[in-house]
Amino acid sequence: MFDKIEIFSKRYDELNTRLYDPSVAGNAEKFNQAMKEIKSIEPIVLKYREYKTARQTIADSLEILENETDAELKELARMELDEAKLSVDALEDELKILLLPKDPNDSKNVIMEIRGGTGGEESSLFAGDLFRMYSMYADKHGFKIELVSSNETGLGGYKEVSFMVVGEGAFSKLKYESGTHRVQRVPETESSGRVHTSAVTVAVLPEAEDVDIEINPKDLQIDTFRSSGAGGQHINKTSSAIRITHLPTGMVVECQDERSQYKNKDKAMKVLKSRLLKIEQDKQNAEISENRKTQVGSGDRSEKIRTYNFPQSRVTDHRIGLTLYKLDDILNGNIDEIIDALIACDRAEKLKESMDNK
């Protein structure tokens, strides 16, 4: 492990030196490439240097204990030795986690699709609640929300809503949200006060890049139409909305959020590519091994991942057995506690798997 980290450390120093080379500093492409590589290995290198400092503290403390006669100095060295030993153990564990294979999609933007499921209008209303939750979460983390398409209901909910979350590392945080979200509450239309159970499905896709997947233009049928619903007179009088049909799969993507036909087409293509990429990745993962699905779930939308219980103000994530009694706070976008727990569980599973395979 440490031989590999030493290589990273040398490369880190080399790259930082290169940044001052005029041929790199004056070339935006080379400079950005170097910065990207620095950013990818920096957490490992800095943690390794903390580890080396702690190891040196252990060596220095042992030398003092062996050669020093001053009782006060020896007691100080003993305390530093105990702290450094604890630090070394913790840093070793952190380094093992940092060296786990990275999800190549983690740094990408996200395309999220929320659809009302069982429960009729109540399901659509909760789809709107989830859209608001993710929008508020994105805002707290400096991510940008870009609406792709939506199908609103008369009561302010969504039969379905598709949107992009733009920002560095968005997928690394939101990828665990894919699955079925169940809600238990008394609907506004329920006069008897009886609690109903409804469900909403969430799909989370990494934004596909051109290098990830190629689409033959001959496989596409592109239609334009006038946007429906709210949007003002301009948007309803022009055929700016785009519908793209991928003929080999029958997959259909619509985008009507932008007034520009070009922008709508660009967004729709991003969604189409991301969906097709997800299909290919799912096939590859299935071929590698059915046992590679971690405890936090496979990302299958049919998997029930979380329950939001309004009468008890309770949110339970079923994958990791986490229950929090702060439903209002969570629906206001404060879902970091859940996401951090899912990330920790995922890392623990992958670390166990890597150790079992050795």
N, C-alpha and C positions, 0 to 999 in steps of 0.2 A: 504493500500500500504506500509506504513512504518513498519508495523509489519512484513511483508514479507521480507523487506530489512534488518531489524534487524537480522533476522534469517541468511540471507546471510552474514552479517557482522561478526556474531559470528563464522559461519562456516569458513569464510576466515581466521580469526585469528587462529582458531583451526588447519586448514590445514597448515598454515605457521609454526606453532609450530611443527607439525608432521614431517616436512621436516628435522628437526634436530634430530629426533628419529633414533637411529642406525638401528632399524629394518626396517625403511622406506628408510633412506638414503643409506643403503647398498643393497636395493632390487630395481633393475631398474624398474620392473613392477609397484611396489607400488609407487615409487617416480614419475614416469611419469604419473601415474593415478592421484596423488595428484596435480601435476603441471597443468595437463589438467583441473581439476576442478577449481583450483585457477584462471587460465586464463579465464575461462568461467564466473566467477562471479566478477572478479576484477574490470571491468569497472563500474558495478553497485555500488560496495562497495566504491570505490574511489570517485565517483560522489556523493554518499550519505554523505560521510565525508565532502566534500566541502559544501554540503547543510547544514549540522549540524554546520559547522564553520560560515556560513553566518547567520544562525538563532541565534547563540550565539552573533554575532556582533550586531544584532538587539536588543537583550536583554541588552547587555552592553551599547549600545548607549542610549536606553530609560532610563536606570538607571542614566546615566550621566545627561541627559536632565532634569530629575526629581529632582535630588539631588545636582547638581553642580551649583555654582553661577558664576564661571568664564565665561565671555561672549565668549572669544576666544575658550575655551575648548568645550563650548556648541555648537558653530558653527561647530567645527570639528566633534563633535559627530553627528550633524544633517546631515552633508555631508556623513559620514560613514553609517548612518541609511538609507539614500536614495539609496546609492549604494548597500547596503546589501539587501534591499527590491527588487530591480530590479534583483539582482543575485538569490535570493530565487525563484522568479517567473520563471526565465529561467531554473534554476536547476531542479525545479519540472517538467517542460515540458520534459527536457532531461531524467529524471528518468522514466517518463511514457513511453517514447520511448524505453529505455533500458529494461523495464519490459515486452515489447510486446513479444509474443511467438516467439522463434527463429526458423528459417528454419533449420531443422536438416541437410540439405545438404550444408549449407553455407561454412563450413570449407573444403569441399571436392575438389578434383581435378575435372577438367572439360574435357568432350569429346565434341568437336565441329565438326559439319559437315556442310560444305558449298557446295551448289549445284547451278550450273547455271540454270536459269529458262527461262522465255521468253526473246527473244532477240538474240538467237543463239550465234555466236562467241563473240559478244560484252558482252553478259551475262557472258561467260566464262572468259573473260578478267577482268571483274569487280570482279568475284569470286576470282581471283588472287590478285586483289587490296585489297579485304577484308582480305584475308589470310595474306598478308603483314602487314595490319593495326593491326590485332590482334597479330601478331608475335612481332611487335615493341612495342605494348602496354604491352605484357607479359614481354619483356625484360626490360622495364622501371620499372616494379613492381617486378622484381626479380623472375618471374615465368619462368618455362622451357617449351619449346615447343617440343613435341615428335610426329613426323609424323606417322600416322597409315597407310594411303593409299591415293593415288592420281591418278587422271586420267587427264593427261595434254593434252592440245591441241597444234596444230602446231605453233600457234602464241604466246605461253607462258602463256595462261590462264589455267583454270581448269574447266572441266565438273563437277568434284566434288573433294573435298579434305577433308580428315578426320584427325584430330589431337587431341592430348591431351595437356591440359594446366595444368602443375603440380606446385602446390604451395599452401600454407596455405591461405584459403579464396578465391581461384580462382573463385569458383562457385558464391560466394556472390556478386562478381563484374560483372561477365560475363553473369549471368542468364537472364538479361534483353535484351540480344542481339538476342534472339530467335525470328524469324519471317521473313517477306519478306523485303528485302532491295532493294529499287528502285533507279536506276541511270539514270540521264538525261544528255546526252552529245553527241557530234559529234563523231561518230566512226572513227577510222583511215582509214577504208575502204570506208568511205562516201565521194565521190568527190564533192557533191553539198553543203556540209557544213550544212546539215540538222540535227537538234537535234533528236536523237532517245531515246526512253525510254525502258530500259531493267530491269530485276528483277533477284535477287539472293535470295535463301532461306538459312537461317542459323538455325541449330538446336543446342541447348545447353543442354547437359545431365550431371548430376552429376555422377561421377565415382561410380559405384555400388561396395559395399564391399560384401564379402562372406556371411556376416550375413544378408544382405539386401534381397538377392534372391538366391534360389537354383535351379540348372538346372540338370535334370536327364541326365546322359551321353548317355542313350539310345535314347534321343531326338535329338542327334547331329549327323550330317554327316560331317566329316572332310576330306577335300581333299587338296592335295599339288599340286603346279604347279610352273612353272618357272616364275620369275618376268619379266614384260615387261617394255620397256622404258629404260630410263637412269639408270645406276647402276653399270656399269663396267662388265668385262667379268665374274668375279666370280659369281656375283649375277644372271647372265643370264644362267649360265651353271648348276646351281643347283636348285632343286625343293624346294626352301626355303619358297616360298610364301604359305600362308594358306588361305583356304576358308572354313568357318564354316556355315553350314545350320541348322537352328533350325526348325526341321521337323513340330512341331505342328503349328507354325505360318508362316513357309515358309520364315522367315527372313534370309538374307544372309549377312555375314560380311567377308570382305577380308582384309588381312594385308600382305604387301610385302616390308615394309620399311627396316626391319632388315635382315641381312645375316643369322641369326640363325633362324631355323625353330621353335625352342622352344620359342624364344622371339616373333616371329610373332604370334604364337598360343596364347601366354599369352595376347598380346595386343588385338587380335581379340576377345578373351573371355571377356575382360574388356568392349569392345564396345558392344558386344552382351548382357551382363548382364545389362549394363546401359540402353540400348534400352528397354529391357524387363521390367526393373524397372520403366522406364518412363511411359510405357503403364499401369502398375499396379497403379502408382500414379495418372495418369490422370483419371482412372476409379474411384478411391477412391474420388478424388476431385469432380468429377461429381456427385457422390452419396451424398456427404456431402451437397452441395448446388451450384446451378448454379450461385447464386448471390455473391459467394465468390471471383469471379475474380476481381482483383483490377484495378484501372485506368491505370496502366502501362502495362496491357495486360496479357493474359493467357499463353503466351509462345507458342501459336499455330503458326506453320510456315506459315499458310495461311494468317495471319494477317499482313497487310502492316504497318510496324513500322517506317520506316525512308526513306527519299529521299535525295539523293546526287545530287545536281544540279551543273554541272561544269560551264556552261556559267555565272552563278551568284555567283560562289564560295560559294554556300549555302548548308547547311545541316539542315534538319528539322526533328525532332522527332515528329511524329504525335500523339503519346500517351499523351504527356504533352504540346504540342504546343510550343516546344522550337526550335528556329531558330538561327543558328550561321553562320556568314559569314567568315568562316575560314576552308574551305574544305581541302586545302593542309595540314594544320596543323593536322586536324583530321585524314586524311588518312596516316599521319606519326605516328599514334599511340597515339596521344594526345586526347583521348576520355574521360578523367576523368570528364570534365565539364558536359558532357551528362550523364555519369553513375551516378555521384553524384546527379544530378537533378532527375534522375529516382529513386534512393534510397530514396531521401527526399520525393518524391511524394508517393512512396509505403508506407513509414512509416506513412505519414499523413493519407493515406486512411485506414491503419490498425488501427491507433489510433482512427480515427473517428468511425470505425466499432466497436471497443471495447467499446467506450463510448456509442454508440447507443444501444449496447446489455446489458448495465447495467440497 
